[in-house]
Every structure is written in structure tokens, then in C-alpha cells.
Amino acid sequence: MRGVKLELRCPQRVHGIIADPQIDWSFDELLSELNAVDHKLQASSLVPLPFSKTHSSDLSVVIHAEKNTKPFVMHVSDDDDDDVVNSGRFACDEIYLSDDVDSDSDSSTEAQCSLMDKGGLIEGALIELSHEHQLSVAEEIRSRISAFGTDFTNEKEKLTNAISRAEKSKEARRELDRKRDLQYQRIIAEALDNHLTDVQRHHEYKSQIEEKKIRDDAAIEESKRKQKALQEEKVRQEKMKSEEAKRQAEKKREEEMKAKAKALEDEKRAAKEAAMLSMAESQRKAAEALTASNELNKPSSGNVVKGAESGLKMEEKRVQMYKQVIGKDLVSEMDSNKEYRSHGMQMARRIKTITGTKENVRTKADELVKLMNSTFPQSINIGIFADKIVSQSTNASSNSVLYGYGHVIVMVTSKIPHAMEILLAKLNKVCIFTVPKYLSYSEGAFESREAYYKAIGYEEEEDGKLESTDTYVGRLTQHMKLYAALIQTEVDGFRNLHGIEEGWKWLARFLNALPANIYTGVALQAFIELAGFGMYKRYKNQFKKLLNIISQDFLKALKEREDPKVTKVVISLENYIQSKEFLKEPEGWRLQDSLLSHGFVPNESDDQQQYYNNNNNNNSSGGYGYKGYQQQYNYNNSPNRYVYQR
């Protein structure tokens, strides 16, 4: 260890006590000085000392008058190092507590040794006790500082953990907010995309309406132009006829004058031949009487076609339009032209894949309109469309597919109006009951039964024989279902050119003119099955009255025929009317991906005036409403409201 020289300088006098000992003090003087220090400390100490003296040293207090200028010097030597380090003066103004326990113990030991050598045991004990008190206070302070440090460390760790947890919670909250923001952005993006899609669809719908309006205006202008041309042609023909009539009149007058002149010349000759002429006249009358009697003996061929006059006239009009637009034989024309045949196959593929869904119907209708607006003649396109729709309807797997056919027909014909009449003409041709019309068998009107069956719609099979009645009835059912699906179809944004009013006309004409048999029974059942719900929605109680007529008269007439083939038809119609199936929405009536309602039961008192208002409008415009059949359907007065011809 290095040699350390400590120089401790205490003040010469503290509170009037000489602190520096004098070298020439005697033992009594030293004891006296110590007693004075003891009394002074006890009197001035604010904190009670840990011990008190029981007796005094009885030493006189010697006050050193002279001021000692030399400080109290403490020398510490080290054997290993001879260097001496001078220390500053030791100030006794305050109590100094060192953290170094060894240095305190060493210095106190030296002091004790020095004092004991000179002052005795009492003073040494006093110093020892003071030193122990200082050590205990220092130890207590250290323990408290250590405890405080431990508590501080624990609190610091708790604070660190709390801060860490807070940071984690803050990070988790930030991550949650980020996910929520991302979710909200995704929702906003989806909503915006849906909104833009709706806007685009709305614009497309408006553009379609505008295009339809333009086409309708063009069609109206074209119709006006054709009508004007027809009127001009009619005027020209009438003028030509009048001129021709004048020429004929003049020619006739000249001929009459010549005839009169000639008559005068032939008058004499006529008198001579009078006898011969009278004889020839009598012979001629006899021959005519004989011919008349022979004709009376032959079976009558009149009254073969049964149907309402208005319906038959409409059928004739459609047939004429079909011949003018399409021609006589569309099938042979398609077979001879490969391009027409390929075009027809494309239409057939679209029609085959029609289903009862909104998206499918819209897509197929758009595709068919594009094909019909192709480079081929419009008459060919319309003829192919009508032929494929009618032929493919017999292969429909369910009623929902036929309802889909009805939607496609309405959407296509609203853009190409002439196609509706051509389609109806084709349907009337393959199924006379869609007119409605019926042909009664007569030996004078038909060469054979086979000719009669062909006339009412039977087809020949591959072997040349006629198809069976079951096959014919099945095809008749599909054609009637197609017609029923068409008349009650309503599509938003499109006009049905052959709507529900035509269904009412058909039903009235059917009950007024057609007899009750297997064919008419099947046709009525198919029509009611698909159109009954729509008819009731429109006509309410009036439709119920027609159902009552069917139940009381038509079904009664069917039962009277005692034909086993009609039993199933009678049972089906009776169940339909008695169970009120017309109140329930048929399966497939609504296209898929929309709300379904299979239990529609409308209130009979709702919209009663709508039916009468519509019929008044139809009657004022020359249409066929309920009032047009009021004389034949006297619901309130006639007990026998319907008479069948069998």
C-alpha cells in the first residue's frame, strides 16, 4: 500500500473550548479539558446521546489562552511505499460518515489507542460508543438505501412491464384499427362497385329504351309511308276503275243499239223458233229438277269449321301475312340453302338452351335479336325464329322452360313487331286449337278419316302412317302451354303484343264455338294450367264465372260423351277448379333468382274497376272485351248459359 499522510486540522476553539491539545499539558489538565467538552456536548446536543456519564472526572478545565498555530497532524506510513500524501485540514464543523468501513475502523482504532494512552478508559469508552452509534446509523442508512434501491428496481421493472404491455396493447389496437380500416375500405369499394354497376345498368336500360323508341318511331313512319302509298294506289286504281267503267258503259250502249237493230231483223226469225225454244226450256227445267233431287240425297258437307267469326278472320289475316312475308315453303328453301340452314341451326341452339332464369332469358333474347338483325333477309330470320320456337316447344322439359320461352318471345317481338304475327300464324297452323278452331268430320268434306286427321294436325311418321292419338295429344298440350305462357307474360320495359286480353278473347271464343271432346278438353286443361293464375290476377271474379261455366257445362258435356279417354281430363279440370289452384302461383311462373311466392291469394274486392275500365277501352278501340261476349255469356239471366254442339 501507498503511504498516506493525512493532515487533519481542527479549529483551535469550538464554542469556547480549546480543541487543539497542548503538548505540555499535564494529565489533570487533560481530564479537565475532557470534562468540559463532555458537559458542553451534553448541554448543546439536540439529540440525546446513547449513553451518559455517571460521574465526572473532577478535572479542572484548562482553557488554553494561547492560540496554537500548528494543526493536528496524523501520519500514516506504509512499508512498501515511502511517499507521503498530504491531506487537507480535517474540519470538525460537521460529522463525516465514510462509506469505507475499514478506513473508519482503522482511524478510530488509532485514536482510541492514542487517547487511552493519555486520557484513560472513560474517554476511550465514550469515543467507542460514539463510533458504534455512527456505524449503526450508517448501517441503518445503508439498509434503507438498499431497500429503497430494491423497491425502486421493482417499481422500475413494474413500470417497464406496464409500459411494455401498454405498447403491446397500443400495437394490437393499431393493428385492429388497420384491419378495420382495410375492411371499411373493402366495404366502401364493394358498395362503390355495386353503385357503378347499377348506374351502368341504368344507362344501358335507358339506351335500350331510347333505341326502342327510335325503332318504334321509324316503324311508325314506315307504316305511315306504306299506308299513304296504299291509299294513293287505291285512289289510282279506283280512278282507273271509274274510267274503265265509263268505257264499258259506252261500249255497252253501242252494243245495245246494235242489238236493237239486230233484234228488229231477227224478230221474224224468233217467231218461227218460238215453238222449238219452249220445248227446249221445258226439257232444261226437268233436268235441273232431277239434279236438285240427287244433291239432296247426298250427305251435307257444310258447317265443317267451328269457331268464332272474329277468330277465324284473324287467322285468315295471319295466314295471308305469313304467305306475303315468308312465302309458301320455308322448309324447302332452308334445305336448299346451306347458309339458311346453318343460320337456323344457330337459332335452334339458342332456343334449346332457354331455361327459367332471368340472366339466361335476357342473354338468349339478346343473342336471338342479333341473329335476326343479321345480313340475311328479315323475312327469313322471322320465319326461322317462328319455326324453331314452335318446334322446340314440344321438347320443353317443364313448365318453367315454357315460361322462359314466353319471356324470350315478348323481348324479341317487342323489338321486331312483325315476328309476333308470324309466330302466331305458325302456331295456328300446327295447332288449330290456338285459334281457337275445330273441324267436324264429314264424309262430304273429307275424302277419308286419314285426310280429316291430317286436317286437324296429325302428322305422318317415318313409315308413312299417322301418329297415334297419344302422340298428337301430347304435342297439342305443349303447343297450348306455349300459347298460354305467352299471353300472360309481363316483362318490365317490354310490351307484350299478344297479352292477357288475347287470353280472355281465346277463352270466350273457345267456350262459345267449340264442342266438348278429347281434343278440346286437353287444349282447355293445358291453357288453364299455365294461364289460370295470370287470368285470375287480371280479371278476378269474371274469371271465376268462366270457371263455373266450364264446371257446369263443359265438363258436363265431356262426361255425357262416356269416352274413357276424357276421364283423366275431366278429373284434372275438376280438381283444378275445386281446389282453387288458380290462386296459387305455378312453379316456374316467376323466373329464378327472384322472390318466390307460391301462395298468392289476392283479395277479390281489389282492383275490380280495372277490368271494366280495360274492357271499355278495348271496346272503344274496336277490341274484344268482356262486353263483346255479353250476349253469349248472360251470367245473370240465362239458366243454361252455354250450349254445346256434339
C-alpha positions in Angstrom: 0.0 0.0 0.0 1.0 3.5 -0.7 2.0 5.7 2.2 -0.7 8.2 3.0 -0.1 11.2 5.1 -3.3 12.7 6.5 -3.2 16.1 8.0 -6.3 16.9 10.0 -6.8 20.4 11.0 -9.4 21.2 13.6 -10.4 24.7 14.7 -8.5 25.9 17.7 -11.6 26.8 19.6 -15.1 25.4 19.2 -17.9 27.0 21.3 -15.2 28.4 23.7 -13.4 25.1 24.1 -9.8 24.7 23.0 -9.8 21.8 20.6 -6.1 21.5 20.0 -4.3 19.8 22.8 -1.1 21.3 24.2 2.0 19.2 24.2 2.9 20.4 27.7 -0.5 19.6 29.3 -0.5 17.5 32.4 -2.8 14.6 33.0 -5.1 16.7 35.2 -5.3 19.4 32.7 -6.3 16.9 30.0 -9.0 15.4 32.2 -10.4 18.8 33.0 -10.5 19.6 29.3 -12.3 16.4 28.5 -14.9 17.0 31.3 -15.5 20.5 29.9 -16.0 19.0 26.4 -18.4 16.4 27.8 -20.6 19.0 29.6 -20.6 21.3 26.6 -21.7 18.5 24.3 -24.5 17.4 26.6 -25.7 20.9 27.0 -25.7 21.7 23.3 -26.8 18.4 21.8 -30.3 18.3 20.4 -30.3 14.6 20.1 -29.9 12.6 23.2 -26.7 10.6 23.3 -26.8 6.8 23.6 -25.1 6.9 27.0 -24.5 9.3 29.9 -21.7 9.5 32.4 -22.5 8.6 36.0 -19.6 10.6 37.4 -17.3 13.3 36.5 -13.6 13.1 36.2 -13.3 16.1 38.6 -10.7 17.5 36.4 -10.3 21.2 36.1 -11.0 22.7 32.8 -8.0 24.4 31.5 -8.6 27.0 28.8 -5.6 27.3 26.6 -5.0 31.0 26.3 -2.5 30.9 23.6 -3.5 30.1 20.1 -1.7 27.1 18.7 -1.0 27.7 15.1 0.0 24.2 14.3 -2.6 21.8 13.2 -3.2 18.4 14.4 -1.2 16.1 12.2 -1.8 12.4 11.6 0.9 10.3 9.9 0.2 7.0 8.2 3.2 5.1 7.0 3.4 2.3 4.5 6.3 -0.1 4.5 6.0 -0.7 0.8 5.8 2.9 -0.3 7.7 5.8 1.3 5.7 8.5 -0.4 3.6 10.7 1.8 0.4 12.2 0.6 -0.6 15.4 2.4 -4.3 15.7 3.2 -6.3 18.8 3.7 -7.3 20.0 7.1 -9.8 18.0 9.0 -12.8 20.2 9.6 -14.9 19.2 12.6 -17.8 21.5 11.7 -19.9 18.6 10.6 -19.9 14.9 11.3 -18.4 12.9 8.4 -19.6 9.4 7.7 -17.4 7.4 5.4 -18.7 4.5 3.3 -15.4 2.8 3.8 -15.8 0.8 7.0 -12.2 -0.3 7.1 -10.8 3.2 7.0 -13.1 4.3 9.8 -12.2 1.4 11.9 -8.5 2.0 11.4 -8.6 5.7 12.2 -10.8 5.1 15.2 -8.5 2.4 16.4 -5.5 4.8 16.2 -7.5 7.5 18.0 -8.6 5.1 20.7 -5.1 3.9 21.2 -3.8 7.4 21.4 -6.5 8.6 23.8 -6.3 5.5 26.0 -2.7 6.1 26.3 -3.3 9.6 27.6 -6.9 10.0 28.7 -7.9 6.8 30.2 -10.6 4.3 29.8 -13.6 6.5 30.3 -12.8 8.8 27.4 -12.0 5.8 25.2 -15.3 4.2 26.1 -17.0 7.5 25.1 -15.3 7.5 21.8 -16.1 3.8 21.2 -19.7 4.3 21.9 -19.9 7.4 19.6 -18.2 5.4 16.9 -20.5 2.4 17.3 -23.5 4.8 17.2 -22.2 6.3 14.0 -21.7 2.8 12.5 -25.2 1.7 13.4 -26.7 4.8 11.9 -24.6 4.4 8.8 -25.7 0.7 8.6 -29.3 1.6 9.0 -29.0 4.3 6.3 -27.3 1.7 4.0 -30.1 -0.8 4.7 -32.7 1.8 4.0 -30.9 2.9 0.9 -30.6 -0.7 -0.2 -34.3 -1.3 0.5 -35.2 1.8 -1.4 -33.0 0.7 -4.3 -34.7 -2.7 -4.3 -38.1 -1.1 -4.2 -37.0 1.4 -6.9 -35.8 -1.5 -9.1 -39.0 -3.4 -8.6 -41.1 -0.4 -9.3 -38.9 0.3 -12.3 -39.4 -3.3 -13.5 -43.2 -3.0 -13.0 -43.2 0.3 -14.8 -41.2 -1.3 -17.6 -43.6 -4.2 -17.8 -46.6 -1.9 -17.7 -45.0 0.2 -20.5 -44.3 -3.0 -22.5 -47.9 -4.1 -22.0 -49.2 -0.7 -23.0 -47.0 -0.8 -26.1 -48.3 -4.2 -27.0 -51.9 -3.1 -26.4 -51.2 0.0 -28.4 -49.7 -2.1 -31.2 -52.6 -4.6 -31.1 -55.1 -1.7 -31.1 -53.2 -0.1 -34.0 -53.3 -3.5 -35.9 -57.1 -3.8 -35.2 -57.7 -0.3 -36.4 -55.7 -1.1 -39.5 -57.7 -4.2 -40.2 -60.9 -2.3 -39.6 -59.8 0.5 -41.9 -59.0 -2.2 -44.5 -62.4 -3.8 -44.0 -64.1 -0.5 -44.3 -62.2 0.4 -47.4 -63.2 -3.0 -48.9 -66.8 -2.4 -48.0 -66.7 1.1 -49.5 -65.1 -0.3 -52.6 -67.7 -3.0 -53.0 -70.5 -0.5 -52.4 -68.9 1.8 -54.9 -68.6 -1.0 -57.4 -72.2 -2.0 -56.9 -73.3 1.5 -57.3 -71.3 1.9 -60.6 -72.7 -1.4 -61.8 -76.3 -0.2 -61.1 -75.6 3.1 -62.8 -74.2 1.3 -65.8 -77.2 -1.0 -66.0 -79.5 2.0 -65.7 -77.7 3.7 -68.5 -77.9 0.6 -70.6 -81.6 0.3 -69.8 -82.2 4.0 -70.8 -80.2 3.5 -74.0 -82.3 0.4 -74.8 -85.5 2.4 -74.2 -84.1 5.2 -76.5 -83.2 2.7 -79.2 -86.6 1.0 -78.9 -88.3 4.4 -79.2 -86.2 5.3 -82.2 -87.1 1.9 -83.8 -90.7 2.4 -83.0 -90.8 5.8 -84.4 -89.1 4.5 -87.6 -91.6 1.7 -87.8 -94.5 4.1 -87.3 -93.1 6.4 -90.0 -92.6 3.4 -92.3 -96.1 2.3 -91.6 -97.5 5.7 -92.4 -95.5 5.8 -95.6 -96.8 2.4 -96.6 -100.3 3.4 -95.7 -100.0 6.6 -97.7 -98.6 4.6 -100.6 -101.5 2.1 -100.4 -104.0 4.9 -100.3 -102.5 6.6 -103.3 -102.5 3.2 -105.1 -106.1 2.7 -104.1 -107.1 6.1 -105.4 -105.3 5.4 -108.6 -107.0 2.0 -109.0 -110.4 3.5 -108.3 -109.8 6.2 -110.9 -108.7 3.5 -113.4 -111.8 1.5 -112.5 -114.1 4.5 -113.0 -112.5 5.2 -116.4 -112.9 1.6 -117.3 -116.5 1.6 -116.2 -117.2 4.6 -118.4 -115.6 2.9 -121.3 -117.6 -0.2 -120.6 -120.8 1.8 -120.3 -120.2 3.5 -123.7 -119.4 0.2 -125.2 -122.5 -1.3 -123.7 -124.7 1.4 -125.1 -123.2 0.9 -128.6 -123.8 -2.8 -128.3 -127.4 -2.2 -127.1 -128.0 -0.1 -130.1 -126.6 -2.8 -132.4 -128.6 -5.3 -130.5 -131.8 -3.4 -131.0 -131.2 -3.2 -134.7 -130.4 -6.8 -134.9 -133.4 -7.6 -132.8 -135.7 -6.0 -135.4 -134.1 -8.1 -138.1 -134.4 -11.3 -136.0 -137.9 -10.7 -134.9 -139.4 -12.7 -137.6 -137.0 -15.5 -137.2 -137.7 -15.6 -133.4 -141.4 -16.1 -134.0 -140.6 -19.1 -136.1 -138.3 -20.6 -133.5 -140.6 -19.9 -130.5 -142.1 -23.4 -130.5 -138.7 -25.0 -130.6 -137.4 -22.8 -127.7 -140.4 -23.5 -125.5 -139.8 -27.3 -125.9 -136.1 -26.9 -125.0 -136.9 -24.8 -122.0 -139.2 -27.4 -120.6 -136.5 -30.1 -121.1 -134.0 -27.9 -119.3 -136.2 -27.4 -116.3 -136.8 -31.1 -116.0 -133.1 -31.7 -116.0 -132.5 -29.1 -113.2 -135.2 -30.7 -111.1 -133.5 -34.1 -111.4 -130.1 -32.7 -110.5 -131.5 -31.0 -107.4 -133.1 -34.1 -106.1 -129.8 -36.0 -106.5 -127.9 -33.4 -104.5 -130.5 -33.6 -101.7 -129.8 -37.3 -101.3 -126.0 -36.7 -100.8 -124.6 -36.1 -97.2 -124.2 -32.4 -96.3 -120.6 -31.0 -96.2 -121.5 -27.6 -94.8 -120.7 -26.3 -91.3 -117.4 -28.3 -91.0 -115.3 -25.4 -89.5 -116.4 -24.4 -85.9 -115.0 -21.3 -84.4 -115.8 -17.6 -83.6 -116.0 -15.5 -86.7 -113.6 -12.9 -85.3 -111.0 -15.6 -84.5 -111.3 -17.2 -88.0 -110.9 -13.8 -89.7 -107.8 -13.1 -87.6 -106.4 -16.5 -88.5 -107.0 -15.8 -92.2 -105.3 -12.4 -91.9 -102.3 -14.0 -90.2 -102.1 -16.7 -92.9 -102.0 -14.1 -95.6 -99.3 -12.1 -93.8 -97.3 -15.3 -93.4 -97.6 -16.0 -97.2 -96.6 -12.5 -98.0 -93.6 -12.3 -95.6 -92.3 -15.8 -95.5 -93.5 -17.5 -98.7 -95.1 -20.8 -99.3 -92.4 -23.3 -98.3 -89.7 -22.0 -95.9 -88.5 -25.6 -95.0 -87.6 -26.5 -98.6 -85.9 -23.1 -99.0 -83.8 -23.7 -95.9 -82.9 -27.2 -97.1 -81.7 -25.9 -100.5 -79.6 -23.1 -99.0 -76.8 -24.1 -96.7 -76.4 -20.7 -95.2 -80.0 -20.5 -94.3 -79.7 -24.0 -92.7 -76.6 -23.0 -90.7 -78.4 -19.8 -89.6 -81.4 -21.8 -88.5 -79.2 -24.2 -86.5 -77.6 -21.3 -84.6 -81.1 -20.1 -83.7 -82.2 -23.6 -82.7 -79.1 -23.9 -80.3 -80.0 -20.7 -78.5 -83.7 -21.7 -78.2 -82.8 -25.2 -76.9 -80.8 -23.7 -74.0 -83.5 -21.4 -72.7 -84.2 -22.0 -69.0 -86.3 -20.4 -66.4 -83.7 -17.9 -65.1 -83.6 -14.1 -65.6 -80.0 -14.0 -66.8 -80.4 -16.9 -69.3 -83.6 -15.3 -70.7 -82.0 -11.9 -71.2 -78.9 -13.4 -72.8 -80.8 -15.7 -75.2 -83.2 -12.9 -76.2 -80.2 -10.5 -77.0 -78.5 -13.3 -79.0 -81.6 -14.1 -81.0 -82.2 -10.4 -81.8 -78.6 -10.1 -83.0 -79.1 -13.2 -85.2 -82.4 -11.8 -86.6 -80.7 -8.5 -87.4 -78.0 -10.3 -89.4 -77.3 -9.8 -93.1 -80.0 -12.4 -94.1 -83.4 -11.1 -95.2 -85.6 -10.1 -92.4 -88.4 -12.4 -93.6 -86.1 -15.4 -93.5 -84.9 -14.5 -90.0 -88.5 -14.1 -88.7 -89.6 -17.4 -90.4 -86.7 -19.3 -88.9 -87.4 -17.8 -85.4 -91.1 -18.7 -85.5 -90.4 -22.3 -86.8 -87.7 -23.0 -84.2 -89.7 -21.7 -81.3 -92.8 -23.7 -82.2 -90.9 -26.9 -82.9 -88.6 -26.7 -79.9 -91.6 -26.0 -77.5 -92.6 -29.7 -77.9 -89.3 -30.7 -76.3 -89.7 -28.4 -73.2 -88.9 -30.4 -70.1 -91.0 -28.4 -67.7 -93.5 -25.6 -67.4 -90.7 -23.2 -66.2 -88.9 -23.6 -69.5 -92.2 -22.7 -71.4 -92.5 -19.6 -69.2 -88.9 -18.8 -70.2 -90.0 -19.2 -73.9 -92.8 -16.7 -73.2 -90.3 -14.1 -71.8 -87.9 -14.6 -74.8 -90.8 -14.2 -77.3 -92.0 -11.0 -75.6 -88.5 -9.5 -75.5 -87.7 -10.4 -79.1 -91.1 -9.4 -80.7 -91.1 -6.0 -78.8 -88.0 -5.2 -80.9 -89.2 -6.9 -84.1 -93.0 -6.5 -84.0 -93.8 -8.4 -87.2 -92.3 -11.6 -85.7 -95.3 -11.9 -83.3 -97.9 -12.3 -86.0 -95.7 -14.7 -88.0 -95.2 -16.7 -84.8 -98.9 -16.8 -84.1 -99.6 -17.8 -87.7 -97.2 -20.7 -87.4 -98.7 -21.7 -84.1 -102.3 -21.6 -85.6 -101.1 -23.7 -88.5 -99.6 -26.6 -86.4 -102.3 -26.4 -83.7 -105.8 -25.2 -84.8 -106.9 -25.0 -81.1 -104.8 -21.9 -80.6 -107.1 -20.0 -83.0 -109.4 -21.5 -81.4 -111.0 -23.6 -84.2 -112.3 -27.1 -84.7 -113.0 -29.2 -87.7 -116.0 -31.6 -87.6 -115.7 -34.8 -89.6 -118.0 -35.1 -92.7 -117.8 -37.6 -95.5 -118.8 -35.0 -98.0 -116.0 -32.6 -96.9 -113.2 -35.1 -96.4 -112.1 -38.0 -98.6 -111.3 -40.2 -95.7 -110.7 -40.3 -92.0 -107.0 -40.0 -92.6 -107.5 -36.8 -94.5 -109.6 -35.5 -91.6 -106.9 -36.3 -89.1 -104.2 -34.6 -91.2 -106.5 -31.5 -91.4 -106.8 -31.2 -87.5 -103.0 -31.6 -87.1 -102.0 -35.3 -87.1 -98.5 -35.9 -88.6 -97.1 -38.8 -90.5 -94.4 -41.0 -89.0 -91.4 -42.3 -90.9 -93.2 -45.4 -92.0 -95.9 -43.2 -93.7 -98.6 -44.0 -91.1 -100.3 -41.4 -89.0 -99.0 -40.9 -85.5 -101.0 -42.2 -82.5 -103.6 -40.1 -80.7 -101.5 -40.0 -77.5 -98.6 -38.5 -79.5 -100.8 -36.0 -81.1 -102.4 -35.0 -77.8 -99.0 -34.6 -76.2 -97.8 -32.3 -78.9 -101.2 -30.4 -78.8 -100.7 -30.0 -75.0 -97.2 -28.4 -75.4 -98.4 -26.0 -78.1 -101.3 -24.9 -76.0 -99.0 -24.4 -73.0 -96.7 -22.3 -75.1 -99.6 -20.1 -76.2 -100.8 -19.9 -72.5 -97.3 -18.9 -71.3 -97.1 -16.3 -74.0 -100.4 -14.5 -73.4 -99.8 -13.9 -69.6 -96.1 -13.0 -69.7 -95.2 -9.5 -68.5 -91.7 -8.2 -68.7 -90.6 -4.8 -67.3 -89.5 -2.5 -70.1 -91.0 -4.6 -72.9 -94.5 -4.7 -74.4 -96.4 -7.9 -74.9 -98.0 -7.6 -78.3 -100.3 -10.6 -77.6 -101.1 -10.1 -73.9 -103.6 -11.2 -71.3 -106.5 -9.6 -73.2 -105.9 -12.1 -76.0 -106.1 -14.9 -73.5 -109.6 -13.7 -72.4 -110.7 -13.5 -76.0 -109.4 -17.0 -76.7 -111.2 -18.5 -73.7 -114.5 -16.8 -74.6 -114.3 -17.9 -78.3 -113.4 -21.4 -77.2 -116.4 -21.8 -74.9 -118.8 -20.2 -77.4 -117.9 -22.1 -80.5 -116.0 -25.4 -79.8 -117.6 -28.7 -78.8 -116.5 -30.8 -75.9 -114.3 -33.8 -76.8 -110.9 -35.2 -76.0 -109.0 -32.7 -78.1 -110.8 -29.6 -76.8 -110.6 -30.9 -73.3 -106.9 -31.4 -73.4 -106.4 -27.9 -75.0 -108.5 -26.2 -72.3 -106.7 -28.1 -69.5 -103.2 -27.1 -70.8 -104.3 -23.4 -71.2 -105.9 -23.2 -67.8 -102.9 -24.9 -66.1 -100.4 -22.3 -67.3 -102.5 -19.1 -67.7 -105.2 -19.6 -64.9 -103.1 -17.8 -62.3 -102.4 -14.8 -64.6 -106.0 -14.7 -65.8 -107.3 -14.6 -62.2 -104.8 -11.8 -61.2 -106.2 -9.7 -64.0 -110.0 -10.5 -64.2 -110.7 -11.7 -60.6 -114.5 -12.7 -60.3 -115.1 -12.6 -64.0 -112.6 -15.4 -64.4 -114.3 -17.3 -61.7 -117.6 -17.1 -63.6 -115.9 -18.6 -66.6 -114.6 -21.4 -64.4 -118.2 -22.0 -63.2 -119.3 -22.3 -66.8 -116.6 -24.8 -67.5 -117.5 -26.8 -64.4 -121.3 -26.8 -65.0 -121.5 -27.0 -68.8 -118.2 -28.1 -70.5 -117.3 -30.8 -68.0 -120.9 -32.0 -68.0 -120.8 -32.3 -71.8 -117.5 -34.2 -71.6 -119.0 -36.7 -69.1 -122.0 -37.3 -71.3 -119.8 -38.5 -74.1 -118.9 -41.5 -72.0 -115.4 -41.7 -73.5 -112.8 -43.4 -71.3 -110.1 -41.2 -72.8 -111.6 -38.0 -71.4 -111.9 -39.2 -67.8 -108.4 -38.1 -66.9 -109.1 -34.7 -68.4 -112.4 -34.3 -66.5 -110.7 -35.3 -63.2 -107.8 -32.8 -63.7 -110.1 -29.9 -64.6 -112.4 -30.6 -61.7 -109.5 -30.8 -59.2 -108.1 -27.6 -60.6 -111.4 -25.7 -60.1 -112.5 -27.3 -56.8 -109.1 -26.9 -55.1 -108.7 -23.3 -56.5 -105.3 -24.0 -58.0 -105.7 -20.7 -59.9 -105.0 -18.9 -56.6 -101.5 -20.5 -56.3 -98.6 -19.3 -58.3 -97.5 -22.1 -60.7 -94.0 -23.4 -60.5 -91.7 -21.5 -62.8 -94.2 -18.6 -63.2 -91.5 -16.3 -61.8 -88.0 -16.6 -63.2 -85.4 -17.8 -60.8 -83.1 -15.6 -58.6 -86.2 -13.7 -57.5 -88.5 -13.9 -54.5 -90.9 -16.8 -54.7 -94.5 -16.7 -53.6 -96.4 -19.9 -54.0 -99.4 -18.9 -52.1 -100.7 -15.8 -53.7 -104.3 -15.3 -52.6 -105.5 -11.9 -53.9 -108.4 -10.0 -52.4 -111.5 -10.3 -54.6 -112.5 -6.8 -53.8 -109.2 -5.2 -55.0 -109.0 -3.6 -58.4 -112.5 -4.6 -59.5 -112.8 -1.5 -61.7 -109.6 -2.1 -63.5 -111.1 -5.0 -65.5 -114.1 -3.0 -66.6 -112.0 0.1 -67.5 -109.7 -2.1 -69.7 -112.6 -3.6 -71.5 -114.3 -0.3 -72.0 -111.0 0.9 -73.6 -110.8 -2.2 -75.8 -114.4 -1.8 -77.0 -113.9 1.8 -77.8 -110.9 0.9 -80.0 -112.5 -2.0 -81.7 -111.0 -4.7 -79.5 -112.7 -7.7 -78.0 -113.5 -7.2 -74.3 -115.9 -9.0 -72.0 -118.8 -6.8 -73.2 -118.3 -8.2 -76.7 -119.4 -11.5 -75.4 -122.1 -10.3 -73.0 -124.9 -11.6 -75.2 -123.4 -15.1 -75.4 -122.5 -15.1 -71.7 -125.6 -14.0 -69.9 -124.5 -14.9 -66.5 -127.4 -13.5 -64.5 -130.4 -14.3 -66.6 -129.9 -17.5 -68.6 -130.1 -20.7 -66.6 -128.4 -22.6 -69.5 -125.6 -20.3 -70.3 -123.7 -22.5 -72.7 -124.9 -24.8 -75.4 -122.5 -27.4 -76.9 -122.9 -29.0 -80.3 -121.9 -32.6 -80.3 
